[in-house]
Amino acid sequence: MPCGAGCGTRDLSIMLEEALLSIGLVIVVAKLAEGLLRHFRLNSIVAYTTTGILLGPVAGIVKPTSEMQILLGIGIFLFFFLIGLDELDISGFIAAIHGRFFVASIISVLLSLVIALFVTSDVIYDFGLGLTFTGSLALAGVLSLTSLGVVAKVLVDEGRLKEPIGIQIFTTALIAELLTLLLVGFTIGEHVNHLGWESVLVLPVKIAVFTVVTWVLASRVLPPLIVLLKRFLHVPQLSFGLILGGLFLTVVGAEHMGLHGSLGALLFGAALSKLPYHVRRDVVPGMKSTAEGLFVPLFFASAGLHLSLAFTGLPVWTIVALVFIPLVGKFSAAFIAAVVARLDVPFVLATGMMAKGVAEMALLLVLLDIDMIGHGVFSLLVLIMLAYILLTPLAIRAVVNRVKPSAGGTLPESLPPSLARFMLDDITVGDILDRTRTYPDPSMSVRAFVDQWMVPHQQDYVVVDHGELSGIVSLSMLRYLPKEAWSHTPLRKLARPRALETCPDELVEDALQHMIEYSLTVIPVRDRESRKFLGVVTSRQILELITRDATGEY
């Protein structure tokens, strides 16, 4: 006899139990593998993918389920949101449009894309991939992509990011990654509409319109709205909820425009890369913890779960072509681009542009999910990307370390703002704090202060009374005080109570963001426990920390 609704409920309960068991097992093993492989300096993505391979195709313990696919979908959007938040720098991209690095990036992307299309399409020779033009273009974009995160990590680990050659590689990779991700994102979105050659001309227009709308809403409307709502609504994690909800709404908006949601997530993250300090502090740690603890391990482990030996059924020449032609083409394209743009050390720059693997694997999962590529091509390319993740950092490290610190002196006309996030990584306020500095006394006259304490490029000064912080004096206040009153007006009359402060263990990047938010060039430093005044850090100090090594001033 049919058991009615009771059976359906039990079946649903069993399915949920099996899904939770699989997800829990994947996450636990993936994080343990990450910790183990970290001792060998291997990328966490290798650990996650290996976990999927071992638990899936090898042991047969875990299989992809529909419940897991829902989490994977969220993971895709969150992953691309974090790429936009941490890696993409649209303001730096715009600032570099007229420079040689932009020219080099354009040439590199176009040449490598054309060479990759030789393999992925059947226009010149049919390698038997059986892809539509949309699929060919999207896959060629994936094969042409440069992973900025991989580049930055290698340069930071080797201490070369602050040097001219590191700036060159970082800037070129940043522009190239943004261009390629936008192209792939829009091409994926056009897959359903069967994109043809004539539609390629429309892509730049759609890119521009969607980017501008997303940028204005996310960078100009949402942050002030969050600040306003926090004043009236005392709700825990309000910023986190609004931005997470905004992310999903942006994804839906992108899908309704015929674009893939990952592109909307990418642009939404890029637009929020300059969030006000207190909003970023509320949102980013929780977002990254959720992503790195749950979605990202599960997401990349699924690449291993979907891996199969189906690629062995591909023609030998197809396998050889997919392995070597994009590899040689990408290196050659970057080398030619550097020579044409008259950049220094083109061989080193071309090697740096070979960093791949992380974003590419994410995009391959998207292509597989929407049936743009089959399991055979997917499995082969996942193995290729794992090889890139393992080998390209070694190659970049070896080539970069052969360059003398003074070599490669050509720098971009303006340094990308996102460069500071990587340069200042793990540097604390205490690392640059000068505890021997003296400060003006609040009892001294304004005239004496102007004559004795003013220095170029500093608009704000801390006033200290017998070791205790008295306040901050801004030069803008002097215009409200007649000059004839300067000699008999004590400095304490102009000092405003401290509006912000920091501690020695706070990150320099956070301190700089805090100063920008309050429009100050100086921030007092106090001991976290005793609240004793220790000194100040100025924005000028931080900027010099970035530019001193970048310009070769040692």
C-alpha positions in Angstrom: 0.0 0.0 0.0 1.2 3.5 -0.7 2.4 5.3 2.4 1.4 8.7 1.2 3.1 11.9 2.5 4.9 9.9 5.2 7.1 8.1 2.7 7.9 11.4 0.9 9.0 12.9 4.2 11.2 9.9 5.1 12.7 9.9 1.6 13.5 13.6 1.9 15.0 13.1 5.3 17.2 10.3 4.0 18.3 12.4 1.0 19.2 15.3 3.3 21.1 13.0 5.7 23.1 11.6 2.8 23.8 15.1 1.5 25.0 16.4 4.9 27.2 13.3 5.3 28.8 13.8 2.0 29.3 17.6 2.5 30.6 17.2 6.0 33.1 14.5 5.0 34.3 16.6 2.0 34.8 19.7 4.2 36.6 17.9 7.0 39.0 16.0 4.7 39.6 19.0 2.5 40.6 21.3 5.5 42.8 18.5 7.0 44.5 18.0 3.6 45.0 21.8 3.3 46.9 21.8 6.6 49.0 18.8 5.6 49.9 20.1 2.1 50.7 23.6 3.5 53.9 22.1 5.0 55.0 21.4 1.4 54.0 25.0 0.3 51.3 23.6 -1.9 48.2 25.7 -2.9 45.0 25.0 -0.9 43.2 24.5 -4.2 45.4 21.4 -4.8 44.3 20.0 -1.4 40.6 20.6 -2.1 40.7 19.1 -5.6 42.7 16.1 -4.4 40.2 15.5 -1.7 37.4 15.4 -4.3 39.4 13.0 -6.5 40.1 10.6 -3.5 36.6 10.7 -2.1 34.9 10.5 -5.5 36.4 8.7 -8.5 39.0 6.8 -6.4 37.1 5.6 -3.3 33.6 6.1 -4.5 32.5 7.4 -1.1 31.0 10.7 -2.2 29.1 11.5 -5.3 27.8 14.9 -6.5 24.1 15.3 -5.6 21.4 17.9 -6.4 21.6 19.2 -2.8 25.3 19.7 -3.1 24.8 21.5 -6.4 22.8 24.2 -4.6 25.7 24.9 -2.3 28.1 24.8 -5.2 26.1 27.4 -7.0 26.3 29.7 -4.0 30.0 28.9 -3.7 30.6 30.0 -7.3 29.1 33.4 -6.8 30.8 33.9 -3.4 34.2 32.8 -4.9 33.9 35.3 -7.8 32.7 38.0 -5.4 35.9 37.6 -3.4 38.0 37.7 -6.5 36.4 41.0 -7.3 36.8 42.3 -3.8 40.5 41.2 -3.3 42.0 41.1 -6.8 40.2 43.3 -9.3 40.9 47.0 -9.3 38.7 48.9 -11.8 40.0 52.3 -10.7 43.5 51.0 -11.3 42.4 49.6 -14.6 41.0 53.0 -15.7 44.1 54.8 -14.5 46.3 52.5 -16.7 44.3 52.9 -19.9 46.7 55.4 -21.4 49.9 53.6 -20.3 52.2 51.1 -21.9 51.0 48.4 -19.5 47.5 48.6 -20.8 48.8 48.3 -24.3 50.9 45.2 -23.3 47.9 43.6 -21.6 45.6 44.2 -24.6 48.1 42.7 -27.0 48.8 39.8 -24.7 45.1 38.9 -24.2 44.2 39.2 -27.9 47.1 37.2 -29.2 46.8 34.4 -26.6 43.0 34.3 -27.2 43.5 33.9 -31.0 46.0 31.2 -30.5 43.8 29.4 -28.1 40.9 29.7 -30.5 43.0 27.7 -33.0 42.6 24.7 -30.7 39.1 25.3 -29.3 37.3 26.1 -32.6 37.1 24.4 -35.9 37.7 27.5 -38.1 41.3 26.5 -39.1 41.5 22.8 -38.0 39.0 20.6 -36.2 40.5 19.0 -33.1 37.3 17.2 -32.4 36.1 19.1 -29.4 32.7 19.7 -30.9 32.2 23.1 -29.3 29.9 25.9 -30.5 31.4 29.2 -31.3 30.3 30.4 -27.8 31.9 27.5 -26.2 35.1 27.9 -28.2 35.4 31.6 -27.2 34.7 30.9 -23.6 37.2 28.0 -23.4 39.8 30.1 -25.2 39.3 32.8 -22.7 39.8 30.4 -19.8 43.0 29.1 -21.5 44.2 32.8 -21.9 43.5 33.8 -18.4 46.1 34.9 -15.9 45.4 34.4 -12.1 46.4 37.6 -10.3 46.2 35.9 -6.9 48.8 33.3 -7.9 51.1 36.0 -9.3 50.8 38.2 -6.2 51.3 35.3 -3.8 54.6 34.3 -5.5 55.9 37.9 -5.6 54.9 38.5 -1.9 56.6 35.2 -0.8 59.8 36.2 -2.7 59.7 39.8 -1.4 59.7 41.1 -5.0 56.2 42.7 -5.1 57.6 46.1 -4.0 60.3 46.1 -6.7 59.9 47.5 -10.2 59.7 44.0 -11.8 57.0 43.0 -9.3 55.0 46.1 -10.1 55.3 45.5 -13.8 54.0 41.9 -13.5 51.3 42.7 -11.0 49.9 45.6 -13.1 50.0 43.7 -16.4 48.3 40.7 -14.8 45.7 42.8 -13.2 44.6 44.4 -16.4 44.8 41.1 -18.4 42.7 39.2 -15.7 40.0 41.8 -15.7 39.7 41.9 -19.5 39.6 38.1 -19.8 37.2 37.6 -16.9 34.7 40.1 -18.4 35.0 38.5 -21.8 34.5 34.9 -20.5 31.6 36.1 -18.2 29.7 37.7 -21.0 30.4 34.9 -23.4 29.0 32.3 -20.9 25.9 34.5 -20.5 25.4 34.5 -24.3 25.7 30.7 -24.5 21.9 30.2 -24.5 21.5 32.8 -27.3 24.1 31.0 -29.6 26.6 33.9 -29.9 27.9 34.4 -33.5 30.7 36.4 -34.9 28.5 39.5 -35.4 27.5 39.5 -31.7 31.1 39.9 -30.5 30.9 43.5 -31.5 28.0 44.0 -29.0 30.0 42.6 -26.1 32.0 45.8 -25.3 28.7 47.8 -25.1 27.1 45.3 -22.8 30.2 45.1 -20.7 30.3 48.9 -20.3 26.6 49.3 -19.5 26.5 46.5 -16.9 29.8 47.5 -15.3 28.7 51.2 -15.0 25.3 50.3 -13.5 26.7 47.7 -11.1 29.6 50.0 -10.1 27.3 53.0 -9.4 24.8 51.0 -7.3 27.4 49.0 -5.4 30.0 51.8 -4.8 27.9 54.9 -4.6 24.5 53.8 -3.3 24.9 50.8 -1.2 27.7 51.9 1.2 26.1 55.2 2.2 22.8 53.4 2.6 24.4 50.9 4.9 25.9 53.7 7.0 22.5 55.5 7.2 20.6 52.3 8.2 23.1 51.5 10.9 22.4 54.8 12.6 18.7 54.0 12.9 18.5 50.2 12.9 20.6 48.6 15.6 20.6 45.1 14.1 23.5 42.6 14.5 25.4 41.9 11.3 23.3 44.4 9.3 26.2 45.2 6.9 26.9 41.5 6.3 23.2 40.7 5.6 22.7 43.7 3.2 25.9 43.0 1.2 25.2 39.3 1.0 21.6 40.0 -0.1 22.9 42.6 -2.5 25.3 40.0 -4.0 22.5 37.5 -4.7 20.3 40.3 -6.1 23.1 41.3 -8.4 23.5 37.7 -9.5 19.8 37.6 -10.3 20.0 40.9 -12.2 22.9 39.6 -14.3 21.0 36.4 -15.1 17.9 38.4 -16.2 20.1 40.5 -18.6 21.2 37.3 -20.2 24.6 37.2 -18.5 26.0 34.6 -16.1 25.6 35.4 -12.4 29.3 34.9 -11.8 30.0 38.0 -13.8 27.6 40.0 -11.7 29.2 38.7 -8.5 32.7 39.6 -9.9 31.7 43.2 -10.7 29.8 43.5 -7.4 32.9 42.5 -5.5 35.1 44.9 -7.5 32.8 47.8 -6.9 32.8 47.1 -3.1 36.6 46.9 -2.9 36.7 50.4 -1.4 34.1 50.0 1.3 34.3 52.3 4.3 36.6 50.9 7.0 33.9 50.1 9.6 31.6 48.5 7.0 34.4 46.4 5.6 35.5 45.3 9.1 31.9 44.1 9.8 31.5 42.3 6.5 34.8 40.9 5.0 36.0 38.7 7.9 32.6 36.9 8.1 32.4 36.6 4.4 35.9 35.2 4.0 35.4 32.8 6.9 32.2 31.4 5.4 33.8 31.1 2.0 37.1 29.6 3.1 35.5 27.3 5.7 32.6 26.0 3.6 31.9 27.1 0.1 35.4 27.3 -1.5 36.6 23.8 -0.2 33.4 22.3 -1.3 33.5 24.1 -4.6 37.0 23.0 -5.7 36.5 19.5 -4.2 33.6 19.2 -6.6 36.1 19.6 -9.5 37.7 16.4 -8.2 34.3 14.7 -7.8 33.5 15.3 -11.4 36.9 14.1 -12.7 36.9 11.0 -14.8 39.0 9.1 -17.3 36.7 10.3 -20.2 39.5 12.5 -21.5 41.4 9.3 -22.6 38.8 8.9 -25.3 39.9 12.2 -26.9 42.2 12.0 -29.9 45.9 12.1 -29.0 46.5 15.2 -31.1 43.6 16.9 -29.3 45.2 16.2 -25.9 48.6 17.3 -27.1 47.1 20.5 -28.6 45.2 21.4 -25.5 48.3 20.9 -23.4 51.0 22.7 -25.4 49.4 25.2 -27.9 47.8 27.5 -25.3 50.9 27.2 -23.1 53.3 28.3 -25.9 50.8 30.8 -27.3 50.2 32.5 -24.0 54.0 32.8 -23.2 54.7 34.0 -26.8 51.8 36.5 -26.7 53.0 38.0 -23.4 56.6 38.2 -24.6 55.6 39.9 -27.9 53.3 42.3 -26.0 56.1 43.3 -23.7 58.5 43.9 -26.6 55.9 45.9 -28.6 55.1 48.0 -25.5 58.8 48.5 -24.8 58.7 47.1 -21.3 61.8 45.9 -19.5 62.7 42.2 -19.1 60.0 40.8 -21.4 61.0 37.2 -20.7 60.4 37.7 -16.9 57.1 39.5 -17.6 55.9 36.7 -19.9 56.8 34.1 -17.3 54.8 36.0 -14.7 51.8 36.1 -17.0 51.8 32.3 -17.1 50.3 32.0 -13.5 47.1 30.0 -13.9 44.9 27.5 -12.2 42.6 28.9 -9.6 40.1 31.1 -11.4 40.4 28.8 -14.4 39.1 25.8 -12.5 36.2 27.8 -11.2 35.3 28.8 -14.7 35.7 25.2 -16.0 33.1 24.1 -13.4 30.7 26.8 -14.7 31.3 25.6 -18.3 30.6 22.0 -17.3 27.5 22.9 -15.3 25.9 24.7 -18.3 27.0 21.9 -20.8 29.4 24.1 -22.8 32.1 21.4 -22.4 31.9 17.7 -21.8 33.4 15.6 -19.0 36.3 14.6 -21.2 37.5 18.1 -21.9 36.7 19.2 -18.3 38.8 16.3 -16.8 41.8 17.0 -19.0 41.8 20.7 -18.3 41.4 20.2 -14.6 44.5 18.1 -14.6 46.3 20.7 -16.7 45.3 23.5 -14.3 46.5 21.4 -11.3 49.9 21.2 -13.2 49.8 25.0 -13.7 49.1 25.5 -10.0 52.0 23.3 -9.0 54.6 24.3 -11.6 54.1 28.0 -12.6 54.9 29.4 -9.1 58.2 27.5 -9.3 59.0 28.9 -12.7 58.0 32.4 -11.8 60.1 32.2 -8.6 63.2 31.0 -10.5 63.0 33.6 -13.2 62.1 36.5 -11.0 65.0 35.7 -8.6 67.5 36.0 -11.5 66.5 39.7 -11.9 68.6 42.1 -9.9 66.5 44.4 -7.6 67.6 47.5 -9.7 66.5 45.9 -13.0 63.2 46.4 -14.7 62.9 50.0 -13.7 59.9 51.0 -15.8 56.9 51.6 -13.6 53.2 52.4 -14.4 52.3 56.1 -14.5 50.1 55.4 -11.4 50.3 52.4 -9.1 47.1 50.3 -8.9 45.4 50.9 -5.5 44.9 47.2 -5.1 48.7 46.8 -5.0 48.7 48.3 -1.5 46.5 45.4 -0.2 49.2 42.9 -1.3 52.2 45.0 -0.3 50.9 45.8 3.1 49.8 42.2 3.8 50.6 41.2 7.4 52.4 44.5 8.2 51.2 45.9 11.5 51.1 49.4 12.8 53.7 48.4 15.4 56.1 47.4 12.6 56.4 51.0 11.4 55.6 52.9 14.6 58.3 55.4 15.6 58.2 55.5 19.4 60.9 58.2 19.7 59.1 61.0 18.0 58.3 64.2 19.8 55.0 66.1 19.6 53.9 69.7 20.0 52.6 70.8 23.5 49.1 72.2 23.7 50.3 75.2 25.6 52.6 76.5 22.8 51.3 79.2 20.6 49.9 78.7 17.1 52.7 80.9 15.8 55.4 78.7 17.4 53.7 75.6 16.1 53.6 76.9 12.5 57.3 77.9 12.7 58.6 74.8 14.3 56.4 71.8 13.6 54.9 72.1 10.1 56.3 69.7 7.5 55.4 69.2 3.8 52.6 66.8 2.8 51.1 66.6 6.4 47.8 68.2 7.1 47.2 66.9 10.6 49.3 66.9 13.8 48.8 65.1 17.2 49.1 67.3 20.3 50.5 65.6 23.4 50.3 66.9 27.0 52.9 65.2 29.3 52.6 61.9 27.5 48.8 62.0 27.2 47.0 62.5 23.9 45.4 66.0 23.9 43.9 66.1 20.4 44.5 66.5 16.7 45.2 69.9 15.0 44.4 70.2 11.3 46.0 73.0 9.2 42.6 73.7 7.7 41.6 75.2 11.1 44.2 77.9 10.8 42.2 79.8 8.2 39.5 80.5 10.8 42.0 82.2 13.1 43.4 85.6 12.1 47.2 85.7 11.8 47.5 88.5 14.3 46.0 86.1 16.9 48.5 83.3 16.2 51.1 84.5 18.7 48.9 84.6 21.8 46.5 81.7 21.0 47.5 78.4 22.6 47.4 75.3 20.4 44.8 73.6 22.6 42.2 76.0 21.3 42.5 74.4 17.8 42.9 70.8 18.9 39.8 68.7 18.4 39.2 65.6 20.4 40.6 62.4 18.9 38.2 61.0 16.4 40.0 57.7 15.9 42.9 55.6 17.1 44.6 52.3 16.5 46.7 49.7 18.2 50.2 48.3 17.4 48.8 44.9 16.4 46.3 46.3 13.9 47.1 45.9 10.2 48.6 48.9 8.5 46.1 48.5 5.6 43.2 48.9 8.1 44.8 51.9 9.7 45.2 53.6 6.3 41.6 52.8 5.4 40.5 54.3 8.8 42.4 57.5 8.0 40.9 57.8 4.6 37.4 57.3 6.0 37.9 60.2 8.5 39.8 62.4 6.0 42.9 62.5 8.3 46.6 62.1 7.5 47.5 60.9 11.0 46.2 58.3 13.5 47.2 58.0 17.2 48.4 54.7 18.4 47.5 53.3 21.9 48.4 50.1 23.7 45.4 47.8 23.6 45.5 46.9 27.3 46.9 49.9 29.2 45.5 52.5 26.7 48.9 54.3 27.0 49.7 56.7 24.1 52.6 55.2 22.1 52.9 57.5 19.1 51.3 58.1 15.7 51.4 56.7 12.2 50.9 59.0 9.2 49.5 58.2 5.8 52.7 59.6 4.4 54.6 56.9 6.2 52.4 54.2 4.7 52.7 55.6 1.2 56.4 55.8 1.5 56.5 52.2 2.6 54.8 51.3 -0.7 56.7 53.5 -3.0 60.2 53.4 -1.6 60.9 49.9 -2.7 58.7 50.2 -5.8 60.9 53.0 -7.1 64.1 51.3 -6.2 65.0 53.7 -3.3 66.8 51.5 -0.8 
